[in-house]
């Protein structure tokens, strides 16, 4: 039986020329994704959010040969909501995704933070009237290089931009409940959130 794939996240604060082409050609890794901010966003805090899946040795090799400096984290990924890719590899994914860095409350260790996120908060997040299409919870295992102490990265992908906007705007009570629950274990004063579009590459036979 094949070993489960490890996951590496990289974040670039400034655009990296040729990054999409680099990822397209990086076929040593069975799955990789590039998320970039919507064109209409002014001065987004990040320019690229990269997700790489593969054996740990292959991830290290890819990181060592990466085309530009950036922050990177080995993460443990959980997907409470997911959908297989039905569109061609290398073409933009449908919809938009809200991507954010997450920091735990100071009184919690990372294990307690992860238990709250994976347990009670997942139930809250999945109970919204407008559901999230693909939901990724990425808890940092270790930083590969300098970082700001990030504990995780959240990815909420919606089939259409209107679903993202309406999820909170049309249902303020649900939005308030979600924010109050997140405040139990997340430090809302830290981190960034950016609306992005995704391009996903998968080699034949590579599942999520």
C-alpha positions as YAML, in Angstrom:
chain: A
units: angstrom
residues:
- id: 1
  name: UNK
  ca: [0.00, 0.00, 0.00]
- id: 2
  name: UNK
  ca: [1.30, 3.44, -0.89]
- id: 3
  name: UNK
  ca: [2.21, 5.74, 1.99]
- id: 4
  name: UNK
  ca: [-0.07, 8.77, 2.42]
- id: 5
  name: UNK
  ca: [1.17, 11.92, 0.76]
- id: 6
  name: UNK
  ca: [2.71, 14.66, 2.88]
- id: 7
  name: UNK
  ca: [1.79, 18.29, 2.25]
- id: 8
  name: UNK
  ca: [3.83, 21.48, 2.03]
- id: 9
  name: UNK
  ca: [2.43, 25.02, 1.90]
- id: 10
  name: UNK
  ca: [4.42, 27.97, 0.56]
- id: 11
  name: UNK
  ca: [3.40, 31.63, 0.75]
- id: 12
  name: UNK
  ca: [4.84, 34.45, -1.35]
- id: 13
  name: UNK
  ca: [4.24, 38.06, -0.39]
- id: 14
  name: UNK
  ca: [5.26, 39.37, -3.82]
- id: 15
  name: UNK
  ca: [4.57, 37.90, -7.28]
- id: 16
  name: UNK
  ca: [6.98, 35.24, -8.55]
- id: 17
  name: UNK
  ca: [7.47, 35.37, -12.32]
- id: 18
  name: UNK
  ca: [7.03, 31.99, -13.98]
- id: 19
  name: UNK
  ca: [5.57, 30.30, -10.89]
- id: 20
  name: UNK
  ca: [2.61, 28.81, -12.76]
- id: 21
  name: UNK
  ca: [4.90, 27.34, -15.42]
- id: 22
  name: UNK
  ca: [7.20, 25.96, -12.72]
- id: 23
  name: UNK
  ca: [4.31, 24.19, -11.01]
- id: 24
  name: UNK
  ca: [2.95, 22.82, -14.27]
- id: 25
  name: UNK
  ca: [6.32, 21.23, -14.98]
- id: 26
  name: UNK
  ca: [6.86, 19.90, -11.44]
- id: 27
  name: UNK
  ca: [5.59, 16.44, -12.29]
- id: 28
  name: UNK
  ca: [7.73, 14.72, -9.65]
- id: 29
  name: UNK
  ca: [4.94, 15.74, -7.28]
- id: 30
  name: UNK
  ca: [1.59, 14.08, -8.03]
- id: 31
  name: UNK
  ca: [-0.53, 17.04, -6.94]
- id: 32
  name: UNK
  ca: [0.11, 20.78, -6.68]
- id: 33
  name: UNK
  ca: [-2.04, 23.88, -6.55]
- id: 34
  name: UNK
  ca: [-1.52, 27.61, -7.00]
- id: 35
  name: UNK
  ca: [-3.93, 30.16, -5.58]
- id: 36
  name: UNK
  ca: [-3.62, 33.85, -6.45]
- id: 37
  name: UNK
  ca: [-5.69, 36.86, -5.34]
- id: 38
  name: UNK
  ca: [-8.61, 38.11, -7.40]
- id: 39
  name: UNK
  ca: [-7.42, 40.68, -9.91]
- id: 40
  name: UNK
  ca: [-9.66, 43.39, -8.47]
- id: 41
  name: UNK
  ca: [-8.13, 43.19, -4.99]
- id: 42
  name: UNK
  ca: [-5.93, 46.16, -4.14]
- id: 43
  name: UNK
  ca: [-2.68, 45.36, -2.32]
- id: 44
  name: UNK
  ca: [-3.49, 41.85, -1.06]
- id: 45
  name: UNK
  ca: [-1.23, 40.71, 1.81]
- id: 46
  name: UNK
  ca: [-0.04, 37.68, -0.15]
- id: 47
  name: UNK
  ca: [0.61, 37.21, -3.87]
- id: 48
  name: UNK
  ca: [0.64, 33.41, -4.06]
- id: 49
  name: UNK
  ca: [-0.46, 30.48, -1.91]
- id: 50
  name: UNK
  ca: [1.06, 27.19, -3.05]
- id: 51
  name: UNK
  ca: [0.07, 23.68, -1.97]
- id: 52
  name: UNK
  ca: [2.27, 20.70, -2.78]
- id: 53
  name: UNK
  ca: [1.53, 17.03, -2.10]
- id: 54
  name: UNK
  ca: [4.00, 14.18, -2.37]
- id: 55
  name: UNK
  ca: [6.46, 11.96, -0.52]
- id: 56
  name: UNK
  ca: [8.41, 13.93, 2.06]
- id: 57
  name: UNK
  ca: [11.70, 13.43, 0.22]
- id: 58
  name: UNK
  ca: [10.20, 14.80, -2.99]
- id: 59
  name: UNK
  ca: [8.81, 17.80, -1.14]
- id: 60
  name: UNK
  ca: [12.25, 18.57, 0.30]
- id: 61
  name: UNK
  ca: [13.81, 18.36, -3.15]
- id: 62
  name: UNK
  ca: [11.15, 20.66, -4.58]
- id: 63
  name: UNK
  ca: [11.66, 23.15, -1.75]
- id: 64
  name: UNK
  ca: [15.43, 23.16, -2.18]
- id: 65
  name: UNK
  ca: [15.01, 23.92, -5.90]
- id: 66
  name: UNK
  ca: [12.21, 26.46, -5.44]
- id: 67
  name: UNK
  ca: [12.53, 29.43, -7.83]
- id: 68
  name: UNK
  ca: [12.11, 32.22, -5.24]
- id: 69
  name: UNK
  ca: [12.43, 32.80, -1.50]
- id: 70
  name: UNK
  ca: [9.24, 32.25, 0.45]
- id: 71
  name: UNK
  ca: [7.84, 30.98, 3.72]
- id: 72
  name: UNK
  ca: [7.03, 27.27, 3.88]
- id: 73
  name: UNK
  ca: [5.36, 24.89, 6.29]
- id: 74
  name: UNK
  ca: [4.93, 21.15, 6.46]
- id: 75
  name: UNK
  ca: [1.30, 20.64, 7.48]
- id: 76
  name: UNK
  ca: [-1.15, 17.97, 8.53]
- id: 77
  name: UNK
  ca: [-4.18, 18.33, 6.27]
- id: 78
  name: UNK
  ca: [-7.78, 17.47, 7.01]
- id: 79
  name: UNK
  ca: [-10.68, 17.95, 4.58]
- id: 80
  name: UNK
  ca: [-14.08, 17.94, 6.26]
- id: 81
  name: UNK
  ca: [-15.68, 18.81, 2.91]
- id: 82
  name: UNK
  ca: [-14.21, 17.89, -0.45]
- id: 83
  name: UNK
  ca: [-15.06, 17.20, -4.06]
- id: 84
  name: UNK
  ca: [-12.96, 15.41, -6.68]
- id: 85
  name: UNK
  ca: [-11.61, 17.35, -9.63]
- id: 86
  name: UNK
  ca: [-13.90, 17.02, -12.66]
- id: 87
  name: UNK
  ca: [-12.29, 19.77, -14.75]
- id: 88
  name: UNK
  ca: [-9.02, 19.39, -16.70]
- id: 89
  name: UNK
  ca: [-5.76, 19.40, -14.77]
- id: 90
  name: UNK
  ca: [-4.00, 22.75, -15.11]
- id: 91
  name: UNK
  ca: [-7.17, 24.73, -15.80]
- id: 92
  name: UNK
  ca: [-8.61, 27.19, -13.24]
- id: 93
  name: UNK
  ca: [-10.88, 25.54, -10.70]
- id: 94
  name: UNK
  ca: [-14.51, 26.66, -10.54]
- id: 95
  name: UNK
  ca: [-15.46, 29.35, -8.05]
- id: 96
  name: UNK
  ca: [-13.33, 31.16, -5.50]
- id: 97
  name: UNK
  ca: [-11.63, 30.26, -2.25]
- id: 98
  name: UNK
  ca: [-11.12, 32.18, 0.96]
- id: 99
  name: UNK
  ca: [-7.60, 31.42, 2.16]
- id: 100
  name: UNK
  ca: [-6.32, 32.53, 5.54]
- id: 101
  name: UNK
  ca: [-3.48, 32.09, 7.99]
- id: 102
  name: UNK
  ca: [-4.53, 31.02, 11.48]
- id: 103
  name: UNK
  ca: [-2.98, 31.62, 14.90]
- id: 104
  name: UNK
  ca: [-4.01, 29.91, 18.12]
- id: 105
  name: UNK
  ca: [-4.95, 31.68, 21.32]
- id: 106
  name: UNK
  ca: [-1.92, 32.21, 23.55]
- id: 107
  name: UNK
  ca: [-3.18, 29.93, 26.34]
- id: 108
  name: UNK
  ca: [-3.54, 26.93, 24.01]
- id: 109
  name: UNK
  ca: [-0.89, 24.60, 22.69]
- id: 110
  name: UNK
  ca: [-1.10, 23.51, 19.09]
- id: 111
  name: UNK
  ca: [-2.64, 20.14, 19.93]
- id: 112
  name: UNK
  ca: [-5.52, 21.79, 21.83]
- id: 113
  name: UNK
  ca: [-5.94, 24.29, 19.00]
- id: 114
  name: UNK
  ca: [-6.19, 21.45, 16.46]
- id: 115
  name: UNK
  ca: [-8.73, 19.55, 18.56]
- id: 116
  name: UNK
  ca: [-11.02, 22.58, 18.70]
- id: 117
  name: UNK
  ca: [-10.67, 23.27, 15.00]
- id: 118
  name: UNK
  ca: [-11.15, 19.66, 13.93]
- id: 119
  name: UNK
  ca: [-13.95, 18.97, 16.39]
- id: 120
  name: UNK
  ca: [-16.59, 21.47, 17.52]
- id: 121
  name: UNK
  ca: [-15.69, 24.21, 15.04]
- id: 122
  name: UNK
  ca: [-15.98, 21.88, 12.06]
- id: 123
  name: UNK
  ca: [-19.57, 21.16, 13.05]
- id: 124
  name: UNK
  ca: [-20.28, 24.89, 13.17]
- id: 125
  name: UNK
  ca: [-18.58, 25.56, 9.83]
- id: 126
  name: UNK
  ca: [-20.49, 22.80, 8.07]
- id: 127
  name: UNK
  ca: [-23.85, 23.87, 9.49]
- id: 128
  name: UNK
  ca: [-24.14, 27.12, 7.50]
- id: 129
  name: UNK
  ca: [-27.14, 27.43, 5.19]
- id: 130
  name: UNK
  ca: [-24.78, 28.06, 2.27]
- id: 131
  name: UNK
  ca: [-22.30, 25.17, 2.43]
- id: 132
  name: UNK
  ca: [-18.62, 25.28, 1.70]
- id: 133
  name: UNK
  ca: [-17.80, 23.14, -1.34]
- id: 134
  name: UNK
  ca: [-14.24, 22.18, -0.39]
- id: 135
  name: UNK
  ca: [-12.90, 22.88, 3.09]
- id: 136
  name: UNK
  ca: [-9.26, 22.37, 4.02]
- id: 137
  name: UNK
  ca: [-7.82, 22.58, 7.53]
- id: 138
  name: UNK
  ca: [-4.02, 22.65, 7.53]
- id: 139
  name: UNK
  ca: [-2.30, 22.47, 10.92]
- id: 140
  name: UNK
  ca: [1.40, 23.33, 10.92]
- id: 141
  name: UNK
  ca: [3.69, 20.45, 11.78]
- id: 142
  name: UNK
  ca: [6.92, 22.38, 11.29]
- id: 143
  name: UNK
  ca: [8.15, 25.52, 9.56]
- id: 144
  name: UNK
  ca: [10.75, 25.16, 6.84]
- id: 145
  name: UNK
  ca: [12.45, 28.50, 7.31]
- id: 146
  name: UNK
  ca: [11.50, 31.78, 8.95]
- id: 147
  name: UNK
  ca: [7.84, 32.32, 9.80]
- id: 148
  name: UNK
  ca: [5.62, 34.40, 12.08]
- id: 149
  name: UNK
  ca: [4.47, 31.52, 14.26]
- id: 150
  name: UNK
  ca: [1.53, 30.47, 12.10]
- id: 151
  name: UNK
  ca: [-0.41, 27.51, 13.49]
- id: 152
  name: UNK
  ca: [-2.45, 26.69, 10.43]
- id: 153
  name: UNK
  ca: [-4.05, 27.69, 7.16]
- id: 154
  name: UNK
  ca: [-7.76, 27.54, 6.37]
- id: 155
  name: UNK
  ca: [-9.11, 27.11, 2.84]
- id: 156
  name: UNK
  ca: [-12.83, 27.53, 2.17]
- id: 157
  name: UNK
  ca: [-13.68, 26.98, -1.50]
- id: 158
  name: UNK
  ca: [-17.07, 27.96, -2.95]
- id: 159
  name: UNK
  ca: [-18.53, 27.03, -6.33]
- id: 160
  name: UNK
  ca: [-19.38, 30.65, -7.13]
- id: 161
  name: UNK
  ca: [-18.29, 34.07, -5.81]
- id: 162
  name: UNK
  ca: [-21.86, 34.86, -4.77]
- id: 163
  name: UNK
  ca: [-21.89, 31.87, -2.42]
- id: 164
  name: UNK
  ca: [-18.86, 33.21, -0.58]
- id: 165
  name: UNK
  ca: [-20.40, 36.67, -0.19]
- id: 166
  name: UNK
  ca: [-23.88, 35.43, 0.71]
- id: 167
  name: UNK
  ca: [-22.71, 32.83, 3.25]
- id: 168
  name: UNK
  ca: [-22.06, 35.57, 5.81]
- id: 169
  name: UNK
  ca: [-24.02, 38.58, 4.48]
- id: 170
  name: UNK
  ca: [-27.39, 36.84, 4.15]
- id: 171
  name: UNK
  ca: [-27.14, 34.87, 7.38]
- id: 172
  name: UNK
  ca: [-25.67, 37.20, 10.04]
- id: 173
  name: UNK
  ca: [-26.69, 34.96, 12.94]
- id: 174
  name: UNK
  ca: [-24.73, 32.07, 11.44]
- id: 175
  name: UNK
  ca: [-21.79, 34.39, 10.78]
- id: 176
  name: UNK
  ca: [-21.83, 35.57, 14.39]
- id: 177
  name: UNK
  ca: [-22.00, 32.03, 15.70]
- id: 178
  name: UNK
  ca: [-19.05, 31.02, 13.54]
- id: 179
  name: UNK
  ca: [-16.95, 33.98, 14.66]
- id: 180
  name: UNK
  ca: [-17.75, 33.44, 18.32]
- id: 181
  name: UNK
  ca: [-16.83, 29.78, 18.11]
- id: 182
  name: UNK
  ca: [-13.58, 30.52, 16.27]
- id: 183
  name: UNK
  ca: [-12.64, 33.02, 18.98]
- id: 184
  name: UNK
  ca: [-12.50, 30.16, 21.50]
- id: 185
  name: UNK
  ca: [-9.28, 28.87, 19.97]
- id: 186
  name: UNK
  ca: [-8.12, 31.34, 17.28]
- id: 187
  name: UNK
  ca: [-6.47, 34.75, 17.77]
- id: 188
  name: UNK
  ca: [-8.57, 36.87, 15.42]
- id: 189
  name: UNK
  ca: [-6.21, 39.84, 15.78]
- id: 190
  name: UNK
  ca: [-3.53, 38.05, 13.78]
- id: 191
  name: UNK
  ca: [-3.32, 36.55, 10.31]
- id: 192
  name: UNK
  ca: [-4.59, 37.41, 6.86]
- id: 193
  name: UNK
  ca: [-7.52, 36.36, 4.67]
- id: 194
  name: UNK
  ca: [-7.56, 36.68, 0.88]
- id: 195
  name: UNK
  ca: [-10.14, 35.70, -1.73]
- id: 196
  name: UNK
  ca: [-8.31, 33.72, -4.40]
- id: 197
  name: UNK
  ca: [-8.72, 31.59, -7.49]
- id: 198
  name: UNK
  ca: [-7.04, 28.20, -7.77]
- id: 199
  name: UNK
  ca: [-5.29, 26.22, -10.47]
- id: 200
  name: UNK
  ca: [-4.77, 22.54, -9.66]
- id: 201
  name: UNK
  ca: [-2.45, 20.06, -11.36]
- id: 202
  name: UNK
  ca: [-2.83, 16.32, -10.81]
- id: 203
  name: UNK
  ca: [-0.93, 13.53, -12.44]
- id: 204
  name: UNK
  ca: [-2.98, 10.59, -13.69]
- id: 205
  name: UNK
  ca: [-4.17, 8.48, -10.80]
- id: 206
  name: UNK
  ca: [-3.23, 11.03, -8.14]
- id: 207
  name: UNK
  ca: [-6.16, 11.47, -5.79]
- id: 208
  name: UNK
  ca: [-6.64, 14.27, -3.31]
...
